[in-house]
Amino acid sequence: MKEFNEKLAKWINSVPSTDAGINNIQIPGQVEHLVWQNRSKAPSQYELDFVQHLIQAFRQGVTELNDLTVALNEQGFRNESGDVWTVESFSTEMQRLGY
């Protein structure tokens, strides 16, 4: 199974084609269905770790953003630059990661 959509990776920051469907015609019964349609790359180890720490916080009943940043800090998980989480840094990170 592919970890990401290779076509999407090529399209990021590119100029859209003026020719509709060029090299992209789908033949019924021969369409490649991708599990990760919207991924342009495989997730990094940091992103995978981030998900696990978020899951742990949610399992503890965290539902508010401020409490989520507190939970991440209490777990010892820091952002990619090594800083503790704030509401602002969490929001910025979610925007950067595209979620």
Steps between C-alpha positions, in 0.01 A plus 500: 500500500629844413564735791394812308349623175793537259293707258407744775867546591569606141209746497593696811614853407462428130301681236178317416478349154279678250415160346227337704575140597827478306677174595239442766214319329354227718389179333214326685626194684862615473497796738774494763332575832743658743451480874686828551338716229591830667855425618780651294769320705528233763473640855824570684585332831418830674151500344441137599614572857279810508196289410574251776529776760175658379323164526631458854367844597160431346479165681552692824187699421662821376255702290620862525795647311668649806472166683643324195814714501537438875464124442763499222741687726431267793572201274837656422422534131643819353444665165747442219726785615508356855281766662206438732153524353280808521156548347662723238782258414255208478272693264798603287622140485158371393497757220854405394417131496178568312251349740 
